[in-house]
Amino acid sequence: MAVQIETLAEEMYAMVAECQGKKNLKATDLTKAMIARHGASECSKDDCKHAIRQLIDSGRCVYSYFGGSFITLPHKEGAAPD
């Protein structure tokens, strides 16, 4: 049985949150990690694309560009109100 897109999105979010400030993760890093965790028969690249899109569209993660495209948590500006 294939892994649900929502489950993949939650696991990807946890990875991004865990690596925040330590390592920048690319979309391919997340895809490879999910395929390694669940197996190629349960998790496809297309499923991972949909999970990443869900994270970006919901605003839980954003793309950052520092010499490459990385997926990170949204940054809060220092002057932004709580």
N, CA, C and O atoms as CSV, one atom per row, in Angstrom:
chain,resi,resn,atom,element,x,y,z
A,1,MET,N,N,0.845,-1.188,0.000
A,1,MET,CA,C,0.000,0.000,0.000
A,1,MET,C,C,0.884,1.242,0.000
A,1,MET,O,O,1.825,1.348,0.786
A,2,ALA,N,N,0.575,2.164,-0.875
A,2,ALA,CA,C,1.376,3.378,-1.030
A,2,ALA,C,C,1.221,4.294,0.183
A,2,ALA,O,O,0.184,4.320,0.846
A,3,VAL,N,N,2.276,5.032,0.442
A,3,VAL,CA,C,2.280,5.983,1.547
A,3,VAL,C,C,1.431,7.187,1.162
A,3,VAL,O,O,1.517,7.668,0.033
A,4,GLN,N,N,0.617,7.676,2.084
A,4,GLN,CA,C,-0.234,8.844,1.837
A,4,GLN,C,C,0.630,10.097,1.664
A,4,GLN,O,O,1.683,10.229,2.288
A,5,ILE,N,N,0.170,11.012,0.810
A,5,ILE,CA,C,0.882,12.263,0.543
A,5,ILE,C,C,1.021,13.084,1.832
A,5,ILE,O,O,2.063,13.692,2.076
A,6,GLU,N,N,-0.030,13.097,2.649
A,6,GLU,CA,C,0.007,13.851,3.905
A,6,GLU,C,C,1.082,13.310,4.846
A,6,GLU,O,O,1.751,14.079,5.537
A,7,THR,N,N,1.245,11.999,4.870
A,7,THR,CA,C,2.268,11.374,5.714
A,7,THR,C,C,3.659,11.770,5.236
A,7,THR,O,O,4.527,12.111,6.039
A,8,LEU,N,N,3.862,11.722,3.926
A,8,LEU,CA,C,5.146,12.150,3.369
A,8,LEU,C,C,5.432,13.610,3.703
A,8,LEU,O,O,6.555,13.961,4.065
A,9,ALA,N,N,4.415,14.457,3.582
A,9,ALA,CA,C,4.585,15.881,3.872
A,9,ALA,C,C,4.980,16.091,5.333
A,9,ALA,O,O,5.854,16.909,5.623
A,10,GLU,N,N,4.352,15.369,6.249
A,10,GLU,CA,C,4.677,15.497,7.676
A,10,GLU,C,C,6.113,15.045,7.954
A,10,GLU,O,O,6.839,15.693,8.708
A,11,GLU,N,N,6.512,13.938,7.346
A,11,GLU,CA,C,7.871,13.431,7.547
A,11,GLU,C,C,8.905,14.377,6.947
A,11,GLU,O,O,9.969,14.585,7.531
A,12,MET,N,N,8.600,14.949,5.789
A,12,MET,CA,C,9.502,15.925,5.176
A,12,MET,C,C,9.615,17.176,6.037
A,12,MET,O,O,10.707,17.716,6.218
A,13,TYR,N,N,8.493,17.632,6.561
A,13,TYR,CA,C,8.500,18.816,7.429
A,13,TYR,C,C,9.375,18.565,8.655
A,13,TYR,O,O,10.145,19.435,9.062
A,14,ALA,N,N,9.255,17.379,9.240
A,14,ALA,CA,C,10.069,17.029,10.414
A,14,ALA,C,C,11.555,17.042,10.055
A,14,ALA,O,O,12.376,17.509,10.844
A,15,MET,N,N,11.904,16.539,8.884
A,15,MET,CA,C,13.310,16.551,8.450
A,15,MET,C,C,13.828,17.966,8.283
A,15,MET,O,O,14.931,18.287,8.724
A,16,VAL,N,N,13.027,18.818,7.643
A,16,VAL,CA,C,13.438,20.210,7.415
A,16,VAL,C,C,13.599,20.925,8.756
A,16,VAL,O,O,14.566,21.660,8.957
A,17,ALA,N,N,12.652,20.711,9.670
A,17,ALA,CA,C,12.720,21.356,10.985
A,17,ALA,C,C,13.939,20.871,11.771
A,17,ALA,O,O,14.582,21.656,12.467
A,18,GLU,N,N,14.251,19.596,11.662
A,18,GLU,CA,C,15.393,19.025,12.381
A,18,GLU,C,C,16.720,19.571,11.850
A,18,GLU,O,O,17.657,19.775,12.623
A,19,CYS,N,N,16.807,19.805,10.550
A,19,CYS,CA,C,18.049,20.265,9.929
A,19,CYS,C,C,18.154,21.779,9.838
A,19,CYS,O,O,19.178,22.300,9.395
A,20,GLN,N,N,17.116,22.492,10.249
A,20,GLN,CA,C,17.101,23.957,10.163
A,20,GLN,C,C,18.312,24.537,10.882
A,20,GLN,O,O,18.533,24.245,12.057
A,21,GLY,N,N,19.097,25.357,10.188
A,21,GLY,CA,C,20.267,26.003,10.770
A,21,GLY,C,C,21.509,25.137,10.747
A,21,GLY,O,O,22.605,25.637,11.000
A,22,LYS,N,N,21.371,23.853,10.449
A,22,LYS,CA,C,22.518,22.949,10.409
A,22,LYS,C,C,22.903,22.605,8.983
A,22,LYS,O,O,24.079,22.619,8.619
A,23,LYS,N,N,21.888,22.293,8.178
A,23,LYS,CA,C,22.116,21.859,6.810
A,23,LYS,C,C,20.944,22.309,5.955
A,23,LYS,O,O,19.790,22.255,6.379
A,24,ASN,N,N,21.257,22.754,4.749
A,24,ASN,CA,C,20.205,23.120,3.804
A,24,ASN,C,C,19.825,21.892,2.996
A,24,ASN,O,O,20.692,21.228,2.427
A,25,LEU,N,N,18.532,21.584,2.942
A,25,LEU,CA,C,18.048,20.422,2.213
A,25,LEU,C,C,17.450,20.832,0.875
A,25,LEU,O,O,16.667,21.779,0.797
A,26,LYS,N,N,17.821,20.119,-0.160
A,26,LYS,CA,C,17.232,20.329,-1.476
A,26,LYS,C,C,16.028,19.399,-1.608
A,26,LYS,O,O,15.867,18.456,-0.833
A,27,ALA,N,N,15.197,19.678,-2.588
A,27,ALA,CA,C,14.036,18.830,-2.836
A,27,ALA,C,C,14.468,17.396,-3.135
A,27,ALA,O,O,13.802,16.447,-2.723
A,28,THR,N,N,15.580,17.239,-3.849
A,28,THR,CA,C,16.061,15.890,-4.157
A,28,THR,C,C,16.526,15.160,-2.908
A,28,THR,O,O,16.382,13.941,-2.817
A,29,ASP,N,N,17.087,15.892,-1.937
A,29,ASP,CA,C,17.485,15.268,-0.669
A,29,ASP,C,C,16.270,14.684,0.048
A,29,ASP,O,O,16.315,13.562,0.553
A,30,LEU,N,N,15.194,15.452,0.087
A,30,LEU,CA,C,13.976,14.984,0.740
A,30,LEU,C,C,13.378,13.792,-0.001
A,30,LEU,O,O,12.927,12.829,0.620
A,31,THR,N,N,13.377,13.862,-1.323
A,31,THR,CA,C,12.829,12.772,-2.130
A,31,THR,C,C,13.610,11.486,-1.913
A,31,THR,O,O,13.022,10.424,-1.705
A,32,LYS,N,N,14.938,11.580,-1.961
A,32,LYS,CA,C,15.774,10.393,-1.757
A,32,LYS,C,C,15.586,9.807,-0.365
A,32,LYS,O,O,15.552,8.587,-0.204
A,33,ALA,N,N,15.463,10.666,0.639
A,33,ALA,CA,C,15.281,10.190,2.014
A,33,ALA,C,C,13.952,9.459,2.175
A,33,ALA,O,O,13.887,8.432,2.852
A,34,MET,N,N,12.895,9.978,1.561
A,34,MET,CA,C,11.582,9.331,1.672
A,34,MET,C,C,11.546,7.998,0.922
A,34,MET,O,O,10.938,7.038,1.396
A,35,ILE,N,N,12.192,7.933,-0.239
A,35,ILE,CA,C,12.246,6.682,-0.990
A,35,ILE,C,C,13.080,5.655,-0.231
A,35,ILE,O,O,12.744,4.470,-0.219
A,36,ALA,N,N,14.169,6.103,0.404
A,36,ALA,CA,C,14.994,5.192,1.192
A,36,ALA,C,C,14.233,4.686,2.418
A,36,ALA,O,O,14.376,3.526,2.805
A,37,ARG,N,N,13.436,5.546,3.018
A,37,ARG,CA,C,12.689,5.176,4.225
A,37,ARG,C,C,11.544,4.217,3.920
A,37,ARG,O,O,11.334,3.245,4.646
A,38,HIS,N,N,10.805,4.488,2.849
A,38,HIS,CA,C,9.592,3.717,2.560
A,38,HIS,C,C,9.756,2.688,1.439
A,38,HIS,O,O,8.930,1.786,1.306
A,39,GLY,N,N,10.791,2.812,0.649
A,39,GLY,CA,C,10.993,1.905,-0.470
A,39,GLY,C,C,10.393,2.459,-1.749
A,39,GLY,O,O,9.389,3.172,-1.720
A,40,ALA,N,N,11.013,2.128,-2.868
A,40,ALA,CA,C,10.584,2.653,-4.161
A,40,ALA,C,C,9.198,2.152,-4.559
A,40,ALA,O,O,8.492,2.816,-5.318
A,41,SER,N,N,8.809,0.992,-4.053
A,41,SER,CA,C,7.489,0.453,-4.412
A,41,SER,C,C,6.356,1.165,-3.673
A,41,SER,O,O,5.215,1.158,-4.134
A,42,GLU,N,N,6.664,1.777,-2.532
A,42,GLU,CA,C,5.650,2.450,-1.721
A,42,GLU,C,C,5.623,3.958,-1.910
A,42,GLU,O,O,4.618,4.604,-1.611
A,43,CYS,N,N,6.718,4.524,-2.404
A,43,CYS,CA,C,6.865,5.977,-2.475
A,43,CYS,C,C,7.552,6.340,-3.789
A,43,CYS,O,O,8.694,5.943,-4.022
A,44,SER,N,N,6.869,7.084,-4.641
A,44,SER,CA,C,7.452,7.474,-5.929
A,44,SER,C,C,7.943,8.925,-5.888
A,44,SER,O,O,7.612,9.686,-4.979
A,45,LYS,N,N,8.734,9.281,-6.888
A,45,LYS,CA,C,9.192,10.671,-6.997
A,45,LYS,C,C,8.012,11.618,-7.161
A,45,LYS,O,O,8.027,12.738,-6.649
A,46,ASP,N,N,6.998,11.163,-7.874
A,46,ASP,CA,C,5.808,11.989,-8.093
A,46,ASP,C,C,5.068,12.237,-6.775
A,46,ASP,O,O,4.585,13.343,-6.531
A,47,ASP,N,N,4.979,11.206,-5.928
A,47,ASP,CA,C,4.364,11.373,-4.608
A,47,ASP,C,C,5.125,12.414,-3.789
A,47,ASP,O,O,4.526,13.252,-3.116
A,48,CYS,N,N,6.445,12.347,-3.859
A,48,CYS,CA,C,7.275,13.297,-3.112
A,48,CYS,C,C,7.100,14.709,-3.641
A,48,CYS,O,O,7.088,15.665,-2.866
A,49,LYS,N,N,6.965,14.851,-4.961
A,49,LYS,CA,C,6.715,16.173,-5.546
A,49,LYS,C,C,5.419,16.767,-5.010
A,49,LYS,O,O,5.356,17.949,-4.670
A,50,HIS,N,N,4.392,15.934,-4.938
A,50,HIS,CA,C,3.100,16.405,-4.437
A,50,HIS,C,C,3.197,16.791,-2.958
A,50,HIS,O,O,2.590,17.774,-2.531
A,51,ALA,N,N,3.951,16.029,-2.188
A,51,ALA,CA,C,4.117,16.336,-0.762
A,51,ALA,C,C,4.867,17.660,-0.578
A,51,ALA,O,O,4.497,18.474,0.268
A,52,ILE,N,N,5.916,17.870,-1.371
A,52,ILE,CA,C,6.665,19.130,-1.295
A,52,ILE,C,C,5.770,20.292,-1.707
A,52,ILE,O,O,5.791,21.347,-1.073
A,53,ARG,N,N,4.993,20.109,-2.756
A,53,ARG,CA,C,4.088,21.158,-3.214
A,53,ARG,C,C,3.088,21.502,-2.119
A,53,ARG,O,O,2.763,22.672,-1.915
A,54,GLN,N,N,2.604,20.491,-1.421
A,54,GLN,CA,C,1.659,20.712,-0.326
A,54,GLN,C,C,2.300,21.544,0.789
A,54,GLN,O,O,1.660,22.440,1.339
A,55,LEU,N,N,3.554,21.251,1.121
A,55,LEU,CA,C,4.256,22.017,2.152
A,55,LEU,C,C,4.465,23.471,1.730
A,55,LEU,O,O,4.294,24.387,2.536
A,56,ILE,N,N,4.831,23.676,0.476
A,56,ILE,CA,C,5.079,25.030,-0.019
A,56,ILE,C,C,3.770,25.819,-0.113
A,56,ILE,O,O,3.708,26.974,0.309
A,57,ASP,N,N,2.739,25.201,-0.660
A,57,ASP,CA,C,1.450,25.884,-0.821
A,57,ASP,C,C,0.821,26.246,0.517
A,57,ASP,O,O,0.149,27.272,0.624
A,58,SER,N,N,1.028,25.419,1.539
A,58,SER,CA,C,0.444,25.693,2.845
A,58,SER,C,C,1.230,26.751,3.622
A,58,SER,O,O,0.741,27.283,4.619
A,59,GLY,N,N,2.452,27.055,3.165
A,59,GLY,CA,C,3.271,28.054,3.843
A,59,GLY,C,C,4.094,27.481,4.985
A,59,GLY,O,O,4.777,28.226,5.688
A,60,ARG,N,N,4.040,26.177,5.179
A,60,ARG,CA,C,4.822,25.554,6.252
A,60,ARG,C,C,6.304,25.537,5.915
A,60,ARG,O,O,7.141,25.576,6.816
A,61,CYS,N,N,6.640,25.478,4.632
A,61,CYS,CA,C,8.014,25.530,4.149
A,61,CYS,C,C,8.081,26.519,2.991
A,61,CYS,O,O,7.071,26.817,2.353
A,62,VAL,N,N,9.279,27.021,2.732
A,62,VAL,CA,C,9.489,27.947,1.625
A,62,VAL,C,C,10.759,27.544,0.888
A,62,VAL,O,O,11.619,26.852,1.434
A,63,TYR,N,N,10.860,27.988,-0.360
A,63,TYR,CA,C,12.094,27.817,-1.111
A,63,TYR,C,C,13.020,28.969,-0.781
A,63,TYR,O,O,12.591,30.123,-0.750
A,64,SER,N,N,14.295,28.667,-0.532
A,64,SER,CA,C,15.320,29.675,-0.317
A,64,SER,C,C,16.370,29.496,-1.395
A,64,SER,O,O,16.651,28.374,-1.816
A,65,TYR,N,N,16.943,30.584,-1.835
A,65,TYR,CA,C,17.938,30.537,-2.895
A,65,TYR,C,C,19.249,31.119,-2.387
A,65,TYR,O,O,19.382,32.337,-2.267
A,66,PHE,N,N,20.222,30.255,-2.087
A,66,PHE,CA,C,21.561,30.666,-1.676
A,66,PHE,C,C,22.559,29.870,-2.505
A,66,PHE,O,O,23.166,28.920,-2.011
A,67,GLY,N,N,22.728,30.259,-3.769
A,67,GLY,CA,C,23.607,29.510,-4.646
A,67,GLY,C,C,22.986,28.197,-5.092
A,67,GLY,O,O,23.650,27.379,-5.728
A,68,GLY,N,N,21.750,27.996,-4.770
A,68,GLY,CA,C,20.991,26.802,-5.122
A,68,GLY,C,C,19.623,26.911,-4.502
A,68,GLY,O,O,19.379,27.814,-3.702
A,69,SER,N,N,18.732,26.023,-4.849
A,69,SER,CA,C,17.367,26.059,-4.345
A,69,SER,C,C,17.232,25.084,-3.178
A,69,SER,O,O,17.458,23.885,-3.336
A,70,PHE,N,N,16.869,25.595,-2.023
A,70,PHE,CA,C,16.731,24.792,-0.814
A,70,PHE,C,C,15.334,24.954,-0.228
A,70,PHE,O,O,14.681,25.976,-0.434
A,71,ILE,N,N,14.886,23.950,0.495
A,71,ILE,CA,C,13.600,24.025,1.185
A,71,ILE,C,C,13.889,24.275,2.663
A,71,ILE,O,O,14.602,23.505,3.307
A,72,THR,N,N,13.327,25.357,3.186
A,72,THR,CA,C,13.553,25.725,4.584
A,72,THR,C,C,12.234,26.107,5.237
A,72,THR,O,O,11.203,26.211,4.572
A,73,LEU,N,N,12.280,26.314,6.541
A,73,LEU,CA,C,11.133,26.848,7.255
A,73,LEU,C,C,11.079,28.349,6.996
A,73,LEU,O,O,12.121,28.966,6.778
A,74,PRO,N,N,9.899,28.948,7.015
A,74,PRO,CA,C,9.823,30.401,6.784
A,74,PRO,C,C,10.598,31.156,7.861
A,74,PRO,O,O,10.538,30.819,9.044
A,75,HIS,N,N,11.321,32.175,7.431
A,75,HIS,CA,C,12.083,32.990,8.377
A,75,HIS,C,C,11.205,34.106,8.911
A,75,HIS,O,O,10.409,34.692,8.176
A,76,LYS,N,N,11.352,34.390,10.173
A,76,LYS,CA,C,10.602,35.497,10.782
A,76,LYS,C,C,11.529,36.694,10.860
A,76,LYS,O,O,12.655,36.596,11.349
A,77,GLU,N,N,11.049,37.811,10.380
A,77,GLU,CA,C,11.834,39.045,10.426
A,77,GLU,C,C,11.936,39.537,11.863
A,77,GLU,O,O,11.022,39.324,12.659
A,78,GLY,N,N,13.026,40.186,12.193
A,78,GLY,CA,C,13.258,40.647,13.546
A,78,GLY,C,C,12.244,41.676,14.020
A,78,GLY,O,O,11.928,41.723,15.209
A,79,ALA,N,N,11.725,42.502,13.113
A,79,ALA,CA,C,10.779,43.552,13.493
A,79,ALA,C,C,9.328,43.102,13.354
A,79,ALA,O,O,8.416,43.875,13.646
A,80,ALA,N,N,9.103,41.890,12.921
A,80,ALA,CA,C,7.734,41.421,12.713
A,80,ALA,C,C,7.035,41.213,14.062
A,80,ALA,O,O,7.634,40.690,15.001
A,81,PRO,N,N,5.787,41.619,14.150
A,81,PRO,CA,C,5.053,41.414,15.408
A,81,PRO,C,C,4.723,39.943,15.614
A,81,PRO,O,O,4.672,39.174,14.654
A,82,ASP,N,N,4.500,39.556,16.852
A,82,ASP,CA,C,4.188,38.158,17.167
A,82,ASP,C,C,2.813,37.801,16.789
A,82,ASP,O,O,2.394,36.661,16.988
